[in-house]
Amino acid sequence: MKVNEGTLDRILRVVIGMTLVGVGFWSKTWTGGFLIIIGWIPVLTGLIGWCPFYALLGFHSYRIKRS
């Protein structure tokens, strides 16, 4: 697995994912559990720096360092 996410992309994924998880914990309905599960997906992809959907499409959001 090669890194296919840039720094800003990774930060946004973790922030948005943790927001979804937090809202899910505060929710008292079945949607809370759904938000928690869905929220962990961007958190995990942001932490490892690899998105399977990006890999499938051949897309990346990181800058390639050229010497």
CHARMM-style PDB file with segment names, atoms N, HN, CA, C and O in Angstrom:
ATOM      1  N   MET     1       0.838  -1.177   0.000  1.00  0.00      PROA
ATOM      2  CA  MET     1       0.000   0.000   0.000  1.00  0.00      PROA
ATOM      3  C   MET     1       0.887   1.245   0.000  1.00  0.00      PROA
ATOM      4  O   MET     1       1.655   1.475   0.934  1.00  0.00      PROA
ATOM      5  N   LYS     2       0.770   2.023  -1.036  1.00  0.00      PROA
ATOM      6  HN  LYS     2       0.146   1.836  -1.794  1.00  0.00      PROA
ATOM      7  CA  LYS     2       1.481   3.290  -1.108  1.00  0.00      PROA
ATOM      8  C   LYS     2       0.567   4.389  -0.593  1.00  0.00      PROA
ATOM      9  O   LYS     2      -0.653   4.321  -0.738  1.00  0.00      PROA
ATOM     10  N   VAL     3       1.169   5.392   0.004  1.00  0.00      PROA
ATOM     11  HN  VAL     3       2.160   5.447   0.121  1.00  0.00      PROA
ATOM     12  CA  VAL     3       0.402   6.530   0.493  1.00  0.00      PROA
ATOM     13  C   VAL     3      -0.206   7.247  -0.708  1.00  0.00      PROA
ATOM     14  O   VAL     3       0.498   7.561  -1.668  1.00  0.00      PROA
ATOM     15  N   ASN     4      -1.507   7.506  -0.658  1.00  0.00      PROA
ATOM     16  HN  ASN     4      -2.079   7.251   0.122  1.00  0.00      PROA
ATOM     17  CA  ASN     4      -2.148   8.222  -1.751  1.00  0.00      PROA
ATOM     18  C   ASN     4      -2.962   9.419  -1.264  1.00  0.00      PROA
ATOM     19  O   ASN     4      -3.803   9.942  -1.995  1.00  0.00      PROA
ATOM     20  N   GLU     5      -2.709   9.850  -0.026  1.00  0.00      PROA
ATOM     21  HN  GLU     5      -2.026   9.425   0.568  1.00  0.00      PROA
ATOM     22  CA  GLU     5      -3.387  11.013   0.531  1.00  0.00      PROA
ATOM     23  C   GLU     5      -2.368  12.052   0.957  1.00  0.00      PROA
ATOM     24  O   GLU     5      -1.334  11.725   1.538  1.00  0.00      PROA
ATOM     25  N   GLY     6      -2.669  13.297   0.664  1.00  0.00      PROA
ATOM     26  HN  GLY     6      -3.510  13.562   0.192  1.00  0.00      PROA
ATOM     27  CA  GLY     6      -1.816  14.392   1.086  1.00  0.00      PROA
ATOM     28  C   GLY     6      -2.075  14.766   2.536  1.00  0.00      PROA
ATOM     29  O   GLY     6      -3.002  14.250   3.161  1.00  0.00      PROA
ATOM     30  N   THR     7      -1.267  15.649   3.061  1.00  0.00      PROA
ATOM     31  HN  THR     7      -0.515  16.068   2.554  1.00  0.00      PROA
ATOM     32  CA  THR     7      -1.363  16.039   4.474  1.00  0.00      PROA
ATOM     33  C   THR     7      -2.704  16.691   4.789  1.00  0.00      PROA
ATOM     34  O   THR     7      -3.354  16.329   5.770  1.00  0.00      PROA
ATOM     35  N   LEU     8      -3.120  17.645   3.969  1.00  0.00      PROA
ATOM     36  HN  LEU     8      -2.592  17.940   3.173  1.00  0.00      PROA
ATOM     37  CA  LEU     8      -4.396  18.323   4.221  1.00  0.00      PROA
ATOM     38  C   LEU     8      -5.560  17.332   4.125  1.00  0.00      PROA
ATOM     39  O   LEU     8      -6.479  17.374   4.943  1.00  0.00      PROA
ATOM     40  N   ASP     9      -5.523  16.464   3.153  1.00  0.00      PROA
ATOM     41  HN  ASP     9      -4.777  16.431   2.488  1.00  0.00      PROA
ATOM     42  CA  ASP     9      -6.549  15.434   2.982  1.00  0.00      PROA
ATOM     43  C   ASP     9      -6.631  14.549   4.225  1.00  0.00      PROA
ATOM     44  O   ASP     9      -7.722  14.238   4.702  1.00  0.00      PROA
ATOM     45  N   ARG    10      -5.490  14.153   4.736  1.00  0.00      PROA
ATOM     46  HN  ARG    10      -4.603  14.406   4.348  1.00  0.00      PROA
ATOM     47  CA  ARG    10      -5.457  13.286   5.920  1.00  0.00      PROA
ATOM     48  C   ARG    10      -6.007  14.000   7.146  1.00  0.00      PROA
ATOM     49  O   ARG    10      -6.765  13.416   7.920  1.00  0.00      PROA
ATOM     50  N   ILE    11      -5.626  15.267   7.325  1.00  0.00      PROA
ATOM     51  HN  ILE    11      -5.010  15.741   6.696  1.00  0.00      PROA
ATOM     52  CA  ILE    11      -6.112  16.042   8.475  1.00  0.00      PROA
ATOM     53  C   ILE    11      -7.626  16.208   8.402  1.00  0.00      PROA
ATOM     54  O   ILE    11      -8.325  16.012   9.396  1.00  0.00      PROA
ATOM     55  N   LEU    12      -8.128  16.568   7.229  1.00  0.00      PROA
ATOM     56  HN  LEU    12      -7.560  16.727   6.422  1.00  0.00      PROA
ATOM     57  CA  LEU    12      -9.572  16.747   7.071  1.00  0.00      PROA
ATOM     58  C   LEU    12     -10.331  15.449   7.317  1.00  0.00      PROA
ATOM     59  O   LEU    12     -11.401  15.463   7.926  1.00  0.00      PROA
ATOM     60  N   ARG    13      -9.790  14.333   6.853  1.00  0.00      PROA
ATOM     61  HN  ARG    13      -8.921  14.322   6.358  1.00  0.00      PROA
ATOM     62  CA  ARG    13     -10.447  13.047   7.082  1.00  0.00      PROA
ATOM     63  C   ARG    13     -10.542  12.725   8.571  1.00  0.00      PROA
ATOM     64  O   ARG    13     -11.586  12.281   9.048  1.00  0.00      PROA
ATOM     65  N   VAL    14      -9.463  12.947   9.296  1.00  0.00      PROA
ATOM     66  HN  VAL    14      -8.614  13.308   8.908  1.00  0.00      PROA
ATOM     67  CA  VAL    14      -9.472  12.646  10.734  1.00  0.00      PROA
ATOM     68  C   VAL    14     -10.440  13.572  11.464  1.00  0.00      PROA
ATOM     69  O   VAL    14     -11.199  13.116  12.319  1.00  0.00      PROA
ATOM     70  N   VAL    15     -10.426  14.860  11.142  1.00  0.00      PROA
ATOM     71  HN  VAL    15      -9.809  15.231  10.447  1.00  0.00      PROA
ATOM     72  CA  VAL    15     -11.316  15.813  11.811  1.00  0.00      PROA
ATOM     73  C   VAL    15     -12.778  15.498  11.505  1.00  0.00      PROA
ATOM     74  O   VAL    15     -13.602  15.456  12.418  1.00  0.00      PROA
ATOM     75  N   ILE    16     -13.104  15.279  10.247  1.00  0.00      PROA
ATOM     76  HN  ILE    16     -12.434  15.313   9.506  1.00  0.00      PROA
ATOM     77  CA  ILE    16     -14.488  14.977   9.874  1.00  0.00      PROA
ATOM     78  C   ILE    16     -14.928  13.635  10.468  1.00  0.00      PROA
ATOM     79  O   ILE    16     -16.053  13.509  10.951  1.00  0.00      PROA
ATOM     80  N   GLY    17     -14.057  12.652  10.433  1.00  0.00      PROA
ATOM     81  HN  GLY    17     -13.143  12.755  10.040  1.00  0.00      PROA
ATOM     82  CA  GLY    17     -14.385  11.347  10.994  1.00  0.00      PROA
ATOM     83  C   GLY    17     -14.626  11.406  12.493  1.00  0.00      PROA
ATOM     84  O   GLY    17     -15.574  10.804  12.999  1.00  0.00      PROA
ATOM     85  N   MET    18     -13.771  12.132  13.205  1.00  0.00      PROA
ATOM     86  HN  MET    18     -13.001  12.621  12.794  1.00  0.00      PROA
ATOM     87  CA  MET    18     -13.954  12.245  14.651  1.00  0.00      PROA
ATOM     88  C   MET    18     -15.205  13.041  14.983  1.00  0.00      PROA
ATOM     89  O   MET    18     -15.852  12.779  15.997  1.00  0.00      PROA
ATOM     90  N   THR    19     -15.555  14.008  14.146  1.00  0.00      PROA
ATOM     91  HN  THR    19     -15.029  14.221  13.323  1.00  0.00      PROA
ATOM     92  CA  THR    19     -16.802  14.747  14.337  1.00  0.00      PROA
ATOM     93  C   THR    19     -18.003  13.814  14.185  1.00  0.00      PROA
ATOM     94  O   THR    19     -18.935  13.863  14.988  1.00  0.00      PROA
ATOM     95  N   LEU    20     -17.981  12.972  13.168  1.00  0.00      PROA
ATOM     96  HN  LEU    20     -17.224  12.931  12.516  1.00  0.00      PROA
ATOM     97  CA  LEU    20     -19.073  12.004  12.987  1.00  0.00      PROA
ATOM     98  C   LEU    20     -19.161  11.030  14.159  1.00  0.00      PROA
ATOM     99  O   LEU    20     -20.254  10.712  14.625  1.00  0.00      PROA
ATOM    100  N   VAL    21     -18.024  10.565  14.627  1.00  0.00      PROA
ATOM    101  HN  VAL    21     -17.135  10.824  14.248  1.00  0.00      PROA
ATOM    102  CA  VAL    21     -18.014   9.650  15.782  1.00  0.00      PROA
ATOM    103  C   VAL    21     -18.566  10.358  17.020  1.00  0.00      PROA
ATOM    104  O   VAL    21     -19.356   9.778  17.765  1.00  0.00      PROA
ATOM    105  N   GLY    22     -18.158  11.592  17.239  1.00  0.00      PROA
ATOM    106  HN  GLY    22     -17.516  12.063  16.634  1.00  0.00      PROA
ATOM    107  CA  GLY    22     -18.655  12.351  18.395  1.00  0.00      PROA
ATOM    108  C   GLY    22     -20.151  12.589  18.333  1.00  0.00      PROA
ATOM    109  O   GLY    22     -20.851  12.434  19.334  1.00  0.00      PROA
ATOM    110  N   VAL    23     -20.644  12.963  17.165  1.00  0.00      PROA
ATOM    111  HN  VAL    23     -20.075  13.089  16.352  1.00  0.00      PROA
ATOM    112  CA  VAL    23     -22.088  13.167  16.999  1.00  0.00      PROA
ATOM    113  C   VAL    23     -22.823  11.843  17.194  1.00  0.00      PROA
ATOM    114  O   VAL    23     -23.914  11.812  17.764  1.00  0.00      PROA
ATOM    115  N   GLY    24     -22.234  10.770  16.729  1.00  0.00      PROA
ATOM    116  HN  GLY    24     -21.348  10.795  16.266  1.00  0.00      PROA
ATOM    117  CA  GLY    24     -22.848   9.456  16.903  1.00  0.00      PROA
ATOM    118  C   GLY    24     -22.980   9.066  18.366  1.00  0.00      PROA
ATOM    119  O   GLY    24     -23.979   8.466  18.762  1.00  0.00      PROA
ATOM    120  N   PHE    25     -21.972   9.404  19.174  1.00  0.00      PROA
ATOM    121  HN  PHE    25     -21.161   9.891  18.851  1.00  0.00      PROA
ATOM    122  CA  PHE    25     -22.050   9.084  20.600  1.00  0.00      PROA
ATOM    123  C   PHE    25     -23.134   9.894  21.302  1.00  0.00      PROA
ATOM    124  O   PHE    25     -23.743   9.419  22.260  1.00  0.00      PROA
ATOM    125  N   TRP    26     -23.375  11.108  20.830  1.00  0.00      PROA
ATOM    126  HN  TRP    26     -22.881  11.494  20.051  1.00  0.00      PROA
ATOM    127  CA  TRP    26     -24.389  11.956  21.455  1.00  0.00      PROA
ATOM    128  C   TRP    26     -25.800  11.621  20.992  1.00  0.00      PROA
ATOM    129  O   TRP    26     -26.769  11.969  21.667  1.00  0.00      PROA
ATOM    130  N   SER    27     -25.929  10.950  19.851  1.00  0.00      PROA
ATOM    131  HN  SER    27     -25.141  10.667  19.303  1.00  0.00      PROA
ATOM    132  CA  SER    27     -27.243  10.629  19.309  1.00  0.00      PROA
ATOM    133  C   SER    27     -27.872   9.471  20.095  1.00  0.00      PROA
ATOM    134  O   SER    27     -27.186   8.536  20.508  1.00  0.00      PROA
ATOM    135  N   LYS    28     -29.153   9.555  20.283  1.00  0.00      PROA
ATOM    136  HN  LYS    28     -29.710  10.314  19.948  1.00  0.00      PROA
ATOM    137  CA  LYS    28     -29.861   8.528  21.057  1.00  0.00      PROA
ATOM    138  C   LYS    28     -30.640   7.556  20.173  1.00  0.00      PROA
ATOM    139  O   LYS    28     -31.377   6.713  20.684  1.00  0.00      PROA
ATOM    140  N   THR    29     -30.484   7.665  18.860  1.00  0.00      PROA
ATOM    141  HN  THR    29     -29.885   8.350  18.445  1.00  0.00      PROA
ATOM    142  CA  THR    29     -31.240   6.806  17.953  1.00  0.00      PROA
ATOM    143  C   THR    29     -30.297   5.831  17.256  1.00  0.00      PROA
ATOM    144  O   THR    29     -29.097   5.808  17.530  1.00  0.00      PROA
ATOM    145  N   TRP    30     -30.855   5.022  16.347  1.00  0.00      PROA
ATOM    146  HN  TRP    30     -31.829   5.040  16.124  1.00  0.00      PROA
ATOM    147  CA  TRP    30     -30.045   4.054  15.601  1.00  0.00      PROA
ATOM    148  C   TRP    30     -29.054   4.758  14.689  1.00  0.00      PROA
ATOM    149  O   TRP    30     -28.037   4.174  14.316  1.00  0.00      PROA
ATOM    150  N   THR    31     -29.335   6.003  14.325  1.00  0.00      PROA
ATOM    151  HN  THR    31     -30.162   6.477  14.628  1.00  0.00      PROA
ATOM    152  CA  THR    31     -28.414   6.722  13.445  1.00  0.00      PROA
ATOM    153  C   THR    31     -27.093   7.021  14.144  1.00  0.00      PROA
ATOM    154  O   THR    31     -26.076   7.222  13.481  1.00  0.00      PROA
ATOM    155  N   GLY    32     -27.098   7.052  15.462  1.00  0.00      PROA
ATOM    156  HN  GLY    32     -27.925   6.889  16.000  1.00  0.00      PROA
ATOM    157  CA  GLY    32     -25.866   7.275  16.210  1.00  0.00      PROA
ATOM    158  C   GLY    32     -24.860   6.160  15.971  1.00  0.00      PROA
ATOM    159  O   GLY    32     -23.681   6.420  15.733  1.00  0.00      PROA
ATOM    160  N   GLY    33     -25.318   4.939  16.033  1.00  0.00      PROA
ATOM    161  HN  GLY    33     -26.276   4.727  16.226  1.00  0.00      PROA
ATOM    162  CA  GLY    33     -24.447   3.800  15.760  1.00  0.00      PROA
ATOM    163  C   GLY    33     -23.947   3.805  14.331  1.00  0.00      PROA
ATOM    164  O   GLY    33     -22.794   3.467  14.066  1.00  0.00      PROA
ATOM    165  N   PHE    34     -24.820   4.188  13.410  1.00  0.00      PROA
ATOM    166  HN  PHE    34     -25.757   4.462  13.626  1.00  0.00      PROA
ATOM    167  CA  PHE    34     -24.445   4.282  12.005  1.00  0.00      PROA
ATOM    168  C   PHE    34     -23.368   5.348  11.809  1.00  0.00      PROA
ATOM    169  O   PHE    34     -22.400   5.120  11.082  1.00  0.00      PROA
ATOM    170  N   LEU    35     -23.524   6.510  12.448  1.00  0.00      PROA
ATOM    171  HN  LEU    35     -24.309   6.695  13.038  1.00  0.00      PROA
ATOM    172  CA  LEU    35     -22.532   7.579  12.335  1.00  0.00      PROA
ATOM    173  C   LEU    35     -21.184   7.178  12.932  1.00  0.00      PROA
ATOM    174  O   LEU    35     -20.133   7.551  12.411  1.00  0.00      PROA
ATOM    175  N   ILE    36     -21.218   6.426  14.014  1.00  0.00      PROA
ATOM    176  HN  ILE    36     -22.072   6.123  14.437  1.00  0.00      PROA
ATOM    177  CA  ILE    36     -19.971   5.958  14.616  1.00  0.00      PROA
ATOM    178  C   ILE    36     -19.232   5.041  13.653  1.00  0.00      PROA
ATOM    179  O   ILE    36     -18.026   5.189  13.456  1.00  0.00      PROA
ATOM    180  N   ILE    37     -19.937   4.107  13.063  1.00  0.00      PROA
ATOM    181  HN  ILE    37     -20.916   3.987  13.223  1.00  0.00      PROA
ATOM    182  CA  ILE    37     -19.307   3.177  12.115  1.00  0.00      PROA
ATOM    183  C   ILE    37     -18.787   3.931  10.895  1.00  0.00      PROA
ATOM    184  O   ILE    37     -17.646   3.725  10.480  1.00  0.00      PROA
ATOM    185  N   ILE    38     -19.607   4.794  10.324  1.00  0.00      PROA
ATOM    186  HN  ILE    38     -20.534   4.961  10.662  1.00  0.00      PROA
ATOM    187  CA  ILE    38     -19.210   5.555   9.144  1.00  0.00      PROA
ATOM    188  C   ILE    38     -18.077   6.523   9.478  1.00  0.00      PROA
ATOM    189  O   ILE    38     -17.206   6.761   8.641  1.00  0.00      PROA
ATOM    190  N   GLY    39     -18.075   7.076  10.674  1.00  0.00      PROA
ATOM    191  HN  GLY    39     -18.783   6.883  11.353  1.00  0.00      PROA
ATOM    192  CA  GLY    39     -17.039   8.015  11.083  1.00  0.00      PROA
ATOM    193  C   GLY    39     -15.661   7.395  11.197  1.00  0.00      PROA
ATOM    194  O   GLY    39     -14.656   8.070  10.972  1.00  0.00      PROA
ATOM    195  N   TRP    40     -15.601   6.110  11.547  1.00  0.00      PROA
ATOM    196  HN  TRP    40     -16.418   5.562  11.731  1.00  0.00      PROA
ATOM    197  CA  TRP    40     -14.302   5.458  11.701  1.00  0.00      PROA
ATOM    198  C   TRP    40     -13.603   5.223  10.367  1.00  0.00      PROA
ATOM    199  O   TRP    40     -12.380   5.084  10.333  1.00  0.00      PROA
ATOM    200  N   ILE    41     -14.343   5.176   9.281  1.00  0.00      PROA
ATOM    201  HN  ILE    41     -15.336   5.289   9.308  1.00  0.00      PROA
ATOM    202  CA  ILE    41     -13.733   4.944   7.969  1.00  0.00      PROA
ATOM    203  C   ILE    41     -12.783   6.079   7.593  1.00  0.00      PROA
ATOM    204  O   ILE    41     -11.626   5.803   7.277  1.00  0.00      PROA
ATOM    205  N   PRO    42     -13.217   7.349   7.612  1.00  0.00      PROA
ATOM    206  CA  PRO    42     -12.260   8.410   7.284  1.00  0.00      PROA
ATOM    207  C   PRO    42     -11.156   8.562   8.324  1.00  0.00      PROA
ATOM    208  O   PRO    42     -10.041   8.957   7.984  1.00  0.00      PROA
ATOM    209  N   VAL    43     -11.448   8.258   9.577  1.00  0.00      PROA
ATOM    210  HN  VAL    43     -12.354   7.937   9.853  1.00  0.00      PROA
ATOM    211  CA  VAL    43     -10.401   8.344  10.603  1.00  0.00      PROA
ATOM    212  C   VAL    43      -9.281   7.345  10.289  1.00  0.00      PROA
ATOM    213  O   VAL    43      -8.104   7.706  10.291  1.00  0.00      PROA
ATOM    214  N   LEU    44      -9.646   6.111  10.024  1.00  0.00      PROA
ATOM    215  HN  LEU    44     -10.602   5.817  10.022  1.00  0.00      PROA
ATOM    216  CA  LEU    44      -8.635   5.091   9.748  1.00  0.00      PROA
ATOM    217  C   LEU    44      -7.873   5.365   8.457  1.00  0.00      PROA
ATOM    218  O   LEU    44      -6.652   5.214   8.417  1.00  0.00      PROA
ATOM    219  N   THR    45      -8.582   5.767   7.397  1.00  0.00      PROA
ATOM    220  HN  THR    45      -9.574   5.889   7.430  1.00  0.00      PROA
ATOM    221  CA  THR    45      -7.871   6.058   6.149  1.00  0.00      PROA
ATOM    222  C   THR    45      -6.978   7.281   6.306  1.00  0.00      PROA
ATOM    223  O   THR    45      -5.909   7.348   5.699  1.00  0.00      PROA
ATOM    224  N   GLY    46      -7.401   8.243   7.109  1.00  0.00      PROA
ATOM    225  HN  GLY    46      -8.269   8.189   7.602  1.00  0.00      PROA
ATOM    226  CA  GLY    46      -6.565   9.416   7.358  1.00  0.00      PROA
ATOM    227  C   GLY    46      -5.327   9.078   8.163  1.00  0.00      PROA
ATOM    228  O   GLY    46      -4.262   9.650   7.930  1.00  0.00      PROA
ATOM    229  N   LEU    47      -5.449   8.165   9.098  1.00  0.00      PROA
ATOM    230  HN  LEU    47      -6.314   7.700   9.287  1.00  0.00      PROA
ATOM    231  CA  LEU    47      -4.299   7.791   9.919  1.00  0.00      PROA
ATOM    232  C   LEU    47      -3.282   6.960   9.152  1.00  0.00      PROA
ATOM    233  O   LEU    47      -2.077   7.127   9.339  1.00  0.00      PROA
ATOM    234  N   ILE    48      -3.755   6.068   8.293  1.00  0.00      PROA
ATOM    235  HN  ILE    48      -4.735   5.933   8.141  1.00  0.00      PROA
ATOM    236  CA  ILE    48      -2.798   5.237   7.552  1.00  0.00      PROA
ATOM    237  C   ILE    48      -2.336   5.886   6.253  1.00  0.00      PROA
ATOM    238  O   ILE    48      -1.316   5.489   5.689  1.00  0.00      PROA
ATOM    239  N   GLY    49      -3.088   6.894   5.770  1.00  0.00      PROA
ATOM    240  HN  GLY    49      -3.916   7.216   6.228  1.00  0.00      PROA
ATOM    241  CA  GLY    49      -2.665   7.623   4.577  1.00  0.00      PROA
ATOM    242  C   GLY    49      -2.981   6.932   3.273  1.00  0.00      PROA
ATOM    243  O   GLY    49      -2.452   7.315   2.229  1.00  0.00      PROA
ATOM    244  N   TRP    50      -3.826   5.930   3.305  1.00  0.00      PROA
ATOM    245  HN  TRP    50      -4.255   5.619   4.153  1.00  0.00      PROA
ATOM    246  CA  TRP    50      -4.161   5.185   2.100  1.00  0.00      PROA
ATOM    247  C   TRP    50      -5.666   5.032   2.005  1.00  0.00      PROA
ATOM    248  O   TRP    50      -6.313   4.575   2.948  1.00  0.00      PROA
ATOM    249  N   CYS    51      -6.222   5.413   0.868  1.00  0.00      PROA
ATOM    250  HN  CYS    51      -5.697   5.784   0.102  1.00  0.00      PROA
ATOM    251  CA  CYS    51      -7.650   5.300   0.629  1.00  0.00      PROA
ATOM    252  C   CYS    51      -7.891   4.284  -0.484  1.00  0.00      PROA
ATOM    253  O   CYS    51      -7.383   4.462  -1.591  1.00  0.00      PROA
ATOM    254  N   PRO    52      -8.649   3.229  -0.222  1.00  0.00      PROA
ATOM    255  CA  PRO    52      -8.891   2.229  -1.251  1.00  0.00      PROA
ATOM    256  C   PRO    52      -9.665   2.787  -2.448  1.00  0.00      PROA
ATOM    257  O   PRO    52      -9.458   2.340  -3.577  1.00  0.00      PROA
ATOM    258  N   PHE    53     -10.541   3.744  -2.217  1.00  0.00      PROA
ATOM    259  HN  PHE    53     -10.709   4.107  -1.300  1.00  0.00      PROA
ATOM    260  CA  PHE    53     -11.296   4.349  -3.310  1.00  0.00      PROA
ATOM    261  C   PHE    53     -10.366   5.144  -4.231  1.00  0.00      PROA
ATOM    262  O   PHE    53     -10.497   5.081  -5.453  1.00  0.00      PROA
ATOM    263  N   TYR    54      -9.421   5.897  -3.636  1.00  0.00      PROA
ATOM    264  HN  TYR    54      -9.315   5.949  -2.643  1.00  0.00      PROA
ATOM    265  CA  TYR    54      -8.417   6.600  -4.440  1.00  0.00      PROA
ATOM    266  C   TYR    54      -7.589   5.610  -5.251  1.00  0.00      PROA
ATOM    267  O   TYR    54      -7.312   5.846  -6.427  1.00  0.00      PROA
ATOM    268  N   ALA    55      -7.195   4.506  -4.629  1.00  0.00      PROA
ATOM    269  HN  ALA    55      -7.420   4.314  -3.673  1.00  0.00      PROA
ATOM    270  CA  ALA    55      -6.384   3.503  -5.319  1.00  0.00      PROA
ATOM    271  C   ALA    55      -7.159   2.894  -6.484  1.00  0.00      PROA
ATOM    272  O   ALA    55      -6.594   2.645  -7.549  1.00  0.00      PROA
ATOM    273  N   LEU    56      -8.440   2.657  -6.282  1.00  0.00      PROA
ATOM    274  HN  LEU    56      -8.899   2.858  -5.417  1.00  0.00      PROA
ATOM    275  CA  LEU    56      -9.278   2.094  -7.332  1.00  0.00      PROA
ATOM    276  C   LEU    56      -9.366   3.033  -8.537  1.00  0.00      PROA
ATOM    277  O   LEU    56      -9.349   2.586  -9.684  1.00  0.00      PROA
ATOM    278  N   LEU    57      -9.458   4.330  -8.267  1.00  0.00      PROA
ATOM    279  HN  LEU    57      -9.472   4.693  -7.336  1.00  0.00      PROA
ATOM    280  CA  LEU    57      -9.570   5.317  -9.335  1.00  0.00      PROA
ATOM    281  C   LEU    57      -8.222   5.773  -9.882  1.00  0.00      PROA
ATOM    282  O   LEU    57      -8.167   6.461 -10.901  1.00  0.00      PROA
ATOM    283  N   GLY    58      -7.136   5.394  -9.213  1.00  0.00      PROA
ATOM    284  HN  GLY    58      -7.181   4.835  -8.385  1.00  0.00      PROA
ATOM    285  CA  GLY    58      -5.808   5.837  -9.640  1.00  0.00      PROA
ATOM    286  C   GLY    58      -5.547   7.292  -9.310  1.00  0.00      PROA
ATOM    287  O   GLY    58      -4.758   7.953  -9.985  1.00  0.00      PROA
ATOM    288  N   PHE    59      -6.200   7.795  -8.281  1.00  0.00      PROA
ATOM    289  HN  PHE    59      -6.841   7.259  -7.732  1.00  0.00      PROA
ATOM    290  CA  PHE    59      -6.099   9.193  -7.871  1.00  0.00      PROA
ATOM    291  C   PHE    59      -5.206   9.305  -6.647  1.00  0.00      PROA
ATOM    292  O   PHE    59      -5.110   8.359  -5.866  1.00  0.00      PROA
ATOM    293  N   HSD    60      -4.549  10.446  -6.465  1.00  0.00      PROA
ATOM    294  HN  HSD    60      -4.626  11.215  -7.099  1.00  0.00      PROA
ATOM    295  CA  HSD    60      -3.812  10.731  -5.240  1.00  0.00      PROA
ATOM    296  C   HSD    60      -3.883  12.218  -4.966  1.00  0.00      PROA
ATOM    297  O   HSD    60      -4.091  13.017  -5.879  1.00  0.00      PROA
ATOM    298  N   SER    61      -3.711  12.586  -3.715  1.00  0.00      PROA
ATOM    299  HN  SER    61      -3.542  11.937  -2.973  1.00  0.00      PROA
ATOM    300  CA  SER    61      -3.794  13.991  -3.335  1.00  0.00      PROA
ATOM    301  C   SER    61      -2.507  14.488  -2.677  1.00  0.00      PROA
ATOM    302  O   SER    61      -2.495  15.561  -2.075  1.00  0.00      PROA
ATOM    303  N   TYR    62      -1.454  13.734  -2.785  1.00  0.00      PROA
ATOM    304  HN  TYR    62      -1.464  12.862  -3.274  1.00  0.00      PROA
ATOM    305  CA  TYR    62      -0.186  14.169  -2.209  1.00  0.00      PROA
ATOM    306  C   TYR    62       0.664  14.818  -3.288  1.00  0.00      PROA
ATOM    307  O   TYR    62       0.469  14.593  -4.482  1.00  0.00      PROA
ATOM    308  N   ARG    63       1.611  15.628  -2.836  1.00  0.00      PROA
ATOM    309  HN  ARG    63       1.770  15.811  -1.865  1.00  0.00      PROA
ATOM    310  CA  ARG    63       2.535  16.274  -3.762  1.00  0.00      PROA
ATOM    311  C   ARG    63       3.725  15.349  -4.001  1.00  0.00      PROA
ATOM    312  O   ARG    63       4.288  14.771  -3.072  1.00  0.00      PROA
ATOM    313  N   ILE    64       4.075  15.235  -5.233  1.00  0.00      PROA
ATOM    314  HN  ILE    64       3.617  15.705  -5.988  1.00  0.00      PROA
ATOM    315  CA  ILE    64       5.236  14.425  -5.572  1.00  0.00      PROA
ATOM    316  C   ILE    64       6.461  15.323  -5.503  1.00  0.00      PROA
ATOM    317  O   ILE    64       6.524  16.350  -6.178  1.00  0.00      PROA
ATOM    318  N   LYS    65       7.435  14.934  -4.684  1.00  0.00      PROA
ATOM    319  HN  LYS    65       7.384  14.100  -4.135  1.00  0.00      PROA
ATOM    320  CA  LYS    65       8.660  15.710  -4.557  1.00  0.00      PROA
ATOM    321  C   LYS    65       9.559  15.428  -5.734  1.00  0.00      PROA
ATOM    322  O   LYS    65       9.894  14.279  -6.022  1.00  0.00      PROA
ATOM    323  N   ARG    66       9.939  16.472  -6.399  1.00  0.00      PROA
ATOM    324  HN  ARG    66       9.667  17.405  -6.166  1.00  0.00      PROA
ATOM    325  CA  ARG    66      10.834  16.307  -7.553  1.00  0.00      PROA
ATOM    326  C   ARG    66      12.155  16.964  -7.247  1.00  0.00      PROA
ATOM    327  O   ARG    66      12.207  18.066  -6.702  1.00  0.00      PROA
ATOM    328  N   SER    67      13.223  16.280  -7.602  1.00  0.00      PROA
ATOM    329  HN  SER    67      13.181  15.385  -8.046  1.00  0.00      PROA
ATOM    330  CA  SER    67      14.538  16.828  -7.305  1.00  0.00      PROA
ATOM    331  C   SER    67      15.158  17.510  -8.503  1.00  0.00      PROA
ATOM    332  OT1 SER    67      16.272  18.025  -8.413  1.00  0.00      PROA
TER     333      SER     67
END
